[in-house]
Amino acid sequence: MLVIFSQNAPYSLRLADYVPLYSAKTHQFTIDLADYIPVYLAKTKIFSIFVTDIFNKSYMDKLIGRTQEKQELQNLYHSDKPEFVAIYGRRRVGKTFLVKELFQDKMTFYHSGLSPYDKERKITMRDQLEAFYASLMRYGMEENRCPKSWLEAFEMLGKLLESLDDGERQVIFIDELPWMDTARSRFIVAFEHFWNTWGAWHDRVMLIVCGSATSWMLDNLINNKGGLYDRLTWQIKLSPFTLGECKSFFEARNIVMSDYDIIECYMVLGGIPYYMNYFQRGKSLAQNIDMLFFQRGAKLESEFRRLFSSLFSNPDDYMSVVKLLSRRHIGFTREEIVRHLGLTSGGSFSKMMESLVASDFVKTYRPFALQDNSVRYKLSDCFCQFYLTFVEGQRVNDTAFWQHNQNSAAMNAWRGITFEQVCFNHIGQIKRALGVESVASEETAWIVRGDEERHGAQIDMLIIRADRVVNLCEMKFLSNEYEPNASDELALRNRIAVLQEKLSFKQNIHLTLVTTLGLKQNTHSGVFQQVVTIKQLLN
């Protein structure tokens, strides 16, 4: 029994009334009541605790990371006007989980579109309408006939919501919205009509829609030029976990993993929580990877095609681009991609590349000191890089492949290349470690081809800062401290010299080491100005 004393009399809260506060495993309350400052009611002189705040904190604590997104959604929930929120991001990134965990006790209506990738037959408009009708019935609509159009279906939804209106905020969550838009269904017209003529006129309505098909979300909602133009009140792009969020995820599940293994896990799974959730406690990282990819019936052995088929209507074109980008870690220009794959450089190609970037599969950058200022596309999704290196097209019969090849040349080469991707995905953490997170900067890479007069140089990352400092970053993924030798120092000083030729006399070059365990001091280590370790990346 939890007792809260007031000045006048004891008030008690029965434990059964507050199940979310209680952990069945530990038989303890999952919150610290000290976190809640009682509100003093002057007239009654009674202290009270707002139970809704306790519920919110209890549910929010289940969510790993997503601090900004949680706060944004909470603010929208407590606003005094209708809210129309679109959440998008690549499949498996945790969009549905975020909304359900945050609003599971506040949901007025929930529906998820049927996946269009049924193995037996193509999902039709009738299938989607029948599923929507079933959701309406589940939430209390009186039995009726299945709607024949989306205009009729959303009219039914409006009437159901009116019947359920109790004066509180109504959260309507429609998941995988793009899947509901089948051919010739006029879905988007009906959806626009529902929001413009009903949702936008009800101050207590909070409509949340999610979609993994990023190109659809961008075209039909976020960049809509028709009936939904400027109707969204908020949008959230949900990206994969950072390294720090990955660490918190495993700690919350009591899975023991070193910082080194967390980095390698990120290199394999790309920070996707859905994949990480398959990990089994008591198994090593290598054992878990073998279980997910190389054992018979492995959970993720066919994930690459499933992933792209669920996101894009023409997945083969998207997969061909990703496969090409996986072959060269410095990336390709638009013209090179078109030439290699025999594609047409037009609006459709532009939309495809924009969708890959928006889905966090690809990053763009402008190589330093190139006269044509052309944009390069490079693969940023670590899961795809791993899959295309070790799984796609590989006839691996060893069910313990990852355990047996920990020190192979192929695996070490993959680690080195992929660690560069990890660093590019954590620019914010690197800048924070350098103490310059508030300084404007541009991040890029540079390759200088050698000739008869000078050596070439490959610079994996440049952080060109507004305070006239350029961090020339050397990335090393090692199992021990980096110990430079004489030839290393010579190569590094050559890179500094080549870069200095292209910079203004006002700019200073800081050679920066980004590595696992740090720098071993010797006669050659003084060439480095700063060192960033994985502990700082995990912060």
ROZA-235467 format. One line per field, with one value per residue (C-alpha): residue in three letters; x, y, z. Coordinates in steps of 0.2 Angstrom, whole numbers, plus 5000, padded with zeros to 4 digits. Layout:
<recs>
aa	c(Ala,...);
px	c(X,...);
py	c(Y,...);
pz	c(Z,...);
</recs>
This chain:
<recs>
aa	c(Met,Leu,Val,Ile,Phe,Ser,Gln,Asn,Ala,Pro,Tyr,Ser,Leu,Arg,Leu,Ala,Asp,Tyr,Val,Pro,Leu,Tyr,Ser,Ala,Lys,Thr,His,Gln,Phe,Thr,Ile,Asp,Leu,Ala,Asp,Tyr,Ile,Pro,Val,Tyr,Leu,Ala,Lys,Thr,Lys,Ile,Phe,Ser,Ile,Phe,Val,Thr,Asp,Ile,Phe,Asn,Lys,Ser,Tyr,Met,Asp,Lys,Leu,Ile,Gly,Arg,Thr,Gln,Glu,Lys,Gln,Glu,Leu,Gln,Asn,Leu,Tyr,His,Ser,Asp,Lys,Pro,Glu,Phe,Val,Ala,Ile,Tyr,Gly,Arg,Arg,Arg,Val,Gly,Lys,Thr,Phe,Leu,Val,Lys,Glu,Leu,Phe,Gln,Asp,Lys,Met,Thr,Phe,Tyr,His,Ser,Gly,Leu,Ser,Pro,Tyr,Asp,Lys,Glu,Arg,Lys,Ile,Thr,Met,Arg,Asp,Gln,Leu,Glu,Ala,Phe,Tyr,Ala,Ser,Leu,Met,Arg,Tyr,Gly,Met,Glu,Glu,Asn,Arg,Cys,Pro,Lys,Ser,Trp,Leu,Glu,Ala,Phe,Glu,Met,Leu,Gly,Lys,Leu,Leu,Glu,Ser,Leu,Asp,Asp,Gly,Glu,Arg,Gln,Val,Ile,Phe,Ile,Asp,Glu,Leu,Pro,Trp,Met,Asp,Thr,Ala,Arg,Ser,Arg,Phe,Ile,Val,Ala,Phe,Glu,His,Phe,Trp,Asn,Thr,Trp,Gly,Ala,Trp,His,Asp,Arg,Val,Met,Leu,Ile,Val,Cys,Gly,Ser,Ala,Thr,Ser,Trp,Met,Leu,Asp,Asn,Leu,Ile,Asn,Asn,Lys,Gly,Gly,Leu,Tyr,Asp,Arg,Leu,Thr,Trp,Gln,Ile,Lys,Leu,Ser,Pro,Phe,Thr,Leu,Gly,Glu,Cys,Lys,Ser,Phe,Phe,Glu,Ala,Arg,Asn,Ile,Val,Met,Ser,Asp,Tyr,Asp,Ile,Ile,Glu,Cys,Tyr,Met,Val,Leu,Gly,Gly,Ile,Pro,Tyr,Tyr,Met,Asn,Tyr,Phe,Gln,Arg,Gly,Lys,Ser,Leu,Ala,Gln,Asn,Ile,Asp,Met,Leu,Phe,Phe,Gln,Arg,Gly,Ala,Lys,Leu,Glu,Ser,Glu,Phe,Arg,Arg,Leu,Phe,Ser,Ser,Leu,Phe,Ser,Asn,Pro,Asp,Asp,Tyr,Met,Ser,Val,Val,Lys,Leu,Leu,Ser,Arg,Arg,His,Ile,Gly,Phe,Thr,Arg,Glu,Glu,Ile,Val,Arg,His,Leu,Gly,Leu,Thr,Ser,Gly,Gly,Ser,Phe,Ser,Lys,Met,Met,Glu,Ser,Leu,Val,Ala,Ser,Asp,Phe,Val,Lys,Thr,Tyr,Arg,Pro,Phe,Ala,Leu,Gln,Asp,Asn,Ser,Val,Arg,Tyr,Lys,Leu,Ser,Asp,Cys,Phe,Cys,Gln,Phe,Tyr,Leu,Thr,Phe,Val,Glu,Gly,Gln,Arg,Val,Asn,Asp,Thr,Ala,Phe,Trp,Gln,His,Asn,Gln,Asn,Ser,Ala,Ala,Met,Asn,Ala,Trp,Arg,Gly,Ile,Thr,Phe,Glu,Gln,Val,Cys,Phe,Asn,His,Ile,Gly,Gln,Ile,Lys,Arg,Ala,Leu,Gly,Val,Glu,Ser,Val,Ala,Ser,Glu,Glu,Thr,Ala,Trp,Ile,Val,Arg,Gly,Asp,Glu,Glu,Arg,His,Gly,Ala,Gln,Ile,Asp,Met,Leu,Ile,Ile,Arg,Ala,Asp,Arg,Val,Val,Asn,Leu,Cys,Glu,Met,Lys,Phe,Leu,Ser,Asn,Glu,Tyr,Glu,Pro,Asn,Ala,Ser,Asp,Glu,Leu,Ala,Leu,Arg,Asn,Arg,Ile,Ala,Val,Leu,Gln,Glu,Lys,Leu,Ser,Phe,Lys,Gln,Asn,Ile,His,Leu,Thr,Leu,Val,Thr,Thr,Leu,Gly,Leu,Lys,Gln,Asn,Thr,His,Ser,Gly,Val,Phe,Gln,Gln,Val,Val,Thr,Ile,Lys,Gln,Leu,Leu,Asn);
px	c(5000,5007,5001,5002,4999,4991,4990,4972,4971,4980,4976,4980,4982,4979,4994,4982,4976,4994,5000,5012,5021,5025,5037,5032,5050,5057,5042,5046,5039,5047,5048,5055,5041,5055,5054,5037,5036,5019,5007,5001,4982,4981,4963,4962,4980,4982,4997,4992,5002,4995,4993,4994,5012,5017,5009,5018,5035,5033,5029,5042,5056,5052,5058,5077,5083,5071,5072,5068,5054,5046,5046,5039,5025,5021,5020,5009,4997,4995,4992,4975,4972,4970,4987,4991,5008,5018,5032,5043,5059,5066,5057,5061,5067,5054,5041,5026,5034,5037,5019,5012,5023,5020,5001,4995,4983,4977,4973,4956,4958,4972,4973,4988,4987,4989,5006,5005,5018,5007,5015,4999,4991,4991,4982,4968,4958,4944,4956,4962,4944,4939,4953,4949,4931,4937,4946,4931,4921,4935,4934,4915,4907,4889,4889,4886,4891,4909,4912,4914,4925,4938,4926,4913,4926,4933,4915,4912,4928,4922,4906,4914,4926,4911,4902,4918,4921,4922,4930,4948,4961,4958,4973,4970,4985,4985,5001,5008,4997,5006,5001,4982,4984,4982,4980,4965,4958,4958,4964,4973,4958,4947,4961,4963,4944,4943,4956,4951,4932,4933,4949,4955,4939,4940,4952,4954,4960,4978,4980,4997,5001,5017,5025,5040,5038,5047,5045,5026,5026,5037,5027,5009,5011,5026,5028,5010,5005,4986,4973,4985,4997,5003,4991,5004,5006,5022,5034,5046,5060,5065,5083,5092,5099,5115,5129,5124,5106,5112,5122,5107,5096,5107,5109,5091,5089,5104,5114,5132,5142,5159,5160,5171,5157,5143,5153,5154,5136,5132,5143,5132,5114,5116,5107,5091,5082,5070,5086,5094,5079,5083,5099,5100,5107,5121,5128,5143,5141,5148,5136,5121,5127,5129,5111,5104,5113,5122,5113,5099,5083,5092,5080,5089,5096,5083,5080,5089,5076,5061,5067,5067,5052,5042,5048,5048,5037,5051,5064,5076,5081,5084,5094,5105,5110,5114,5124,5134,5137,5143,5158,5166,5167,5170,5154,5149,5143,5125,5133,5143,5128,5118,5132,5136,5118,5111,5098,5090,5095,5079,5065,5062,5081,5081,5066,5074,5090,5081,5071,5087,5094,5078,5077,5095,5102,5113,5122,5128,5143,5154,5172,5184,5193,5184,5182,5165,5158,5149,5139,5144,5132,5139,5131,5128,5118,5129,5117,5117,5136,5137,5124,5131,5149,5145,5128,5121,5127,5139,5138,5142,5139,5148,5134,5148,5155,5157,5165,5177,5183,5185,5203,5202,5209,5191,5183,5197,5196,5177,5179,5191,5179,5163,5171,5172,5153,5150,5161,5151,5135,5141,5148,5139,5147,5164,5162,5155,5171,5182,5172,5165,5148,5141,5153,5146,5155,5155,5160,5168,5181,5196,5206,5222,5229,5248,5259,5278,5280,5271,5262,5244,5234,5217,5208,5193,5185,5188,5178,5180,5175,5169,5182,5196,5201,5201,5200,5209,5202,5211,5200,5207,5196,5209,5208,5222,5229,5235,5254,5261,5278,5290,5281,5264,5270,5278,5261,5251,5263,5261,5243,5244,5256,5244,5229,5238,5240,5222,5217,5218,5233,5221,5216,5224,5225,5222,5226,5213,5213,5196,5199,5194,5205,5216,5234,5250,5262,5279,5291,5279,5262,5265,5259,5241,5233,5217,5211,5193,5189,5174,5169,5166,5157,5146,5142);
py	c(5000,5017,5031,5049,5060,5077,5090,5085,5066,5051,5047,5030,5024,5005,4996,4988,5005,5009,4993,5003,5009,4991,4979,4961,4955,4965,4968,4986,5002,5007,5026,5036,5047,5060,5064,5071,5087,5087,5101,5111,5116,5132,5131,5113,5112,5095,5089,5079,5070,5070,5052,5056,5063,5047,5037,5047,5045,5027,5024,5036,5027,5011,5020,5020,5037,5047,5061,5075,5065,5060,5078,5085,5072,5076,5095,5091,5080,5094,5108,5116,5114,5100,5092,5082,5073,5063,5051,5043,5034,5017,5001,4993,5009,5010,5022,5011,5007,5025,5030,5015,5016,5034,5034,5016,5022,5037,5029,5032,5023,5013,5005,4998,4996,4979,4975,4975,4961,4946,4930,4923,4938,4957,4966,4976,4991,4980,4971,4987,4993,4977,4979,4997,4992,4978,4992,5003,4988,4984,5002,5002,5006,4999,4984,4991,4986,4987,5004,5003,5019,5028,5043,5032,5024,5041,5047,5031,5036,5053,5047,5034,5047,5059,5045,5042,5060,5062,5079,5073,5073,5060,5051,5043,5033,5026,5016,5011,5024,5022,5004,5009,5019,5005,5008,5019,5019,5038,5036,5052,5062,5055,5057,5075,5077,5069,5080,5096,5094,5085,5083,5101,5107,5097,5105,5089,5078,5072,5063,5053,5044,5034,5026,5017,5021,5037,5043,5041,5051,5065,5066,5065,5073,5082,5090,5089,5103,5098,5097,5093,5108,5115,5105,5095,5103,5093,5080,5069,5059,5044,5039,5023,5023,5031,5022,5029,5023,5006,5005,5010,4997,4983,4989,4990,4972,4966,4961,4962,4970,4980,4997,4988,4975,4989,4998,4981,4977,4995,4990,4975,4980,4999,5004,4997,4992,4979,4969,4972,4965,4948,4947,4934,4937,4925,4924,4933,4946,4933,4920,4932,4937,4919,4916,4931,4928,4911,4898,4888,4898,4913,4928,4941,4930,4937,4954,4964,4961,4961,4978,4986,4977,4984,5002,5005,5000,4997,4989,4982,4999,5005,4989,4991,5008,5002,4987,4999,5011,4997,4994,5011,5019,5036,5035,5039,5055,5055,5053,5038,5030,5032,5026,5011,5005,5010,5021,5037,5053,5062,5066,5048,5045,5061,5055,5038,5046,5058,5044,5034,5049,5052,5034,5035,5023,5035,5052,5065,5076,5087,5082,5095,5106,5099,5112,5105,5105,5089,5080,5062,5049,5036,5022,5026,5011,4999,4985,4985,4986,4971,4961,4965,4960,4944,4938,4943,4930,4921,4903,4901,4884,4887,4890,4898,4909,4925,4916,4907,4922,4935,4939,4936,4949,4951,4955,4967,4976,4978,4984,4998,5004,5003,5012,5027,5026,5025,5041,5050,5045,5052,5069,5077,5066,5069,5088,5087,5077,5091,5104,5112,5106,5124,5129,5128,5116,5106,5088,5080,5069,5071,5060,5067,5057,5057,5061,5062,5077,5072,5058,5056,5057,5050,5060,5050,5065,5084,5094,5112,5123,5142,5146,5143,5126,5111,5094,5081,5065,5049,5034,5018,5003,4993,4981,4991,5008,5015,5016,5026,5022,5032,5028,5033,5050,5053,5049,5059,5074,5072,5073,5089,5097,5092,5099,5115,5120,5120,5130,5149,5155,5159,5141,5129,5110,5099,5081,5072,5053,5044,5027,5013,5014,5029,5034,5026,5039,5038,5048,5049,5052,5071,5073,5072,5087,5078,5061,5055,5037,5026,5030,5048,5042,5032,5047);
pz	c(5000,4995,5007,5003,5019,5018,5032,5035,5033,5025,5007,5000,4983,4980,4971,4959,4953,4947,4939,4927,4943,4949,4942,4944,4942,4956,4966,4967,4961,4945,4949,4962,4970,4974,4955,4958,4967,4975,4970,4985,4984,4994,4998,5004,5010,5003,4993,4977,4964,4947,4942,4923,4926,4934,4920,4907,4916,4918,4900,4894,4904,4894,4878,4875,4869,4858,4871,4859,4850,4866,4872,4855,4856,4874,4870,4855,4866,4879,4866,4865,4846,4833,4829,4813,4815,4803,4808,4795,4794,4787,4792,4809,4816,4830,4824,4830,4846,4850,4848,4856,4872,4874,4871,4874,4888,4878,4861,4855,4839,4831,4814,4803,4785,4777,4771,4751,4750,4753,4746,4740,4731,4729,4742,4735,4740,4746,4758,4765,4768,4776,4788,4792,4795,4807,4817,4818,4825,4837,4844,4847,4831,4829,4817,4799,4782,4776,4767,4748,4747,4758,4758,4767,4778,4785,4787,4798,4808,4811,4818,4829,4836,4840,4849,4859,4864,4883,4883,4884,4870,4857,4850,4833,4827,4809,4806,4789,4780,4763,4762,4762,4746,4734,4715,4709,4727,4728,4746,4748,4742,4755,4768,4764,4765,4782,4790,4781,4785,4802,4810,4808,4816,4833,4845,4855,4840,4839,4823,4821,4805,4802,4787,4782,4763,4765,4747,4749,4765,4758,4742,4749,4766,4770,4753,4747,4735,4735,4748,4762,4758,4775,4785,4795,4812,4815,4807,4815,4806,4816,4813,4819,4837,4840,4848,4865,4863,4858,4874,4884,4875,4879,4897,4899,4894,4905,4890,4894,4880,4880,4871,4858,4854,4854,4840,4830,4834,4826,4811,4808,4813,4810,4826,4821,4837,4829,4825,4841,4850,4843,4854,4867,4884,4889,4871,4864,4850,4838,4843,4841,4824,4818,4825,4815,4799,4797,4805,4797,4797,4803,4806,4795,4781,4769,4777,4764,4750,4763,4768,4751,4745,4760,4757,4738,4724,4712,4725,4712,4706,4724,4728,4713,4719,4736,4730,4719,4733,4744,4732,4735,4752,4745,4735,4717,4708,4701,4683,4689,4696,4680,4669,4680,4681,4664,4672,4665,4674,4676,4689,4694,4697,4708,4718,4721,4727,4738,4746,4749,4758,4768,4773,4780,4768,4759,4763,4752,4753,4742,4741,4747,4734,4718,4705,4698,4716,4712,4725,4730,4736,4749,4758,4776,4782,4791,4790,4771,4770,4781,4772,4755,4761,4770,4766,4749,4736,4748,4750,4768,4775,4792,4805,4816,4802,4813,4827,4816,4806,4819,4814,4795,4783,4775,4792,4797,4781,4783,4801,4795,4781,4791,4806,4794,4791,4810,4812,4798,4807,4823,4818,4833,4846,4838,4839,4856,4861,4853,4863,4847,4845,4844,4830,4813,4802,4785,4785,4769,4763,4750,4739,4731,4717,4716,4702,4698,4709,4725,4734,4734,4750,4756,4769,4776,4785,4786,4798,4791,4805,4806,4819,4806,4812,4801,4809,4798,4805,4805,4809,4817,4823,4833,4848,4857,4858,4841,4841,4826,4819,4808,4791,4799,4805,4787,4779,4791,4789,4770,4771,4782,4769,4754,4763,4768,4750,4748,4763,4767,4777,4791,4793,4805,4803,4819,4815,4825,4829,4831,4838,4850,4865,4862,4857,4864,4868,4859,4848,4834,4843,4845,4827,4834,4841,4848,4851,4852,4859,4858,4875,4869,4854,4866,4876);
</recs>
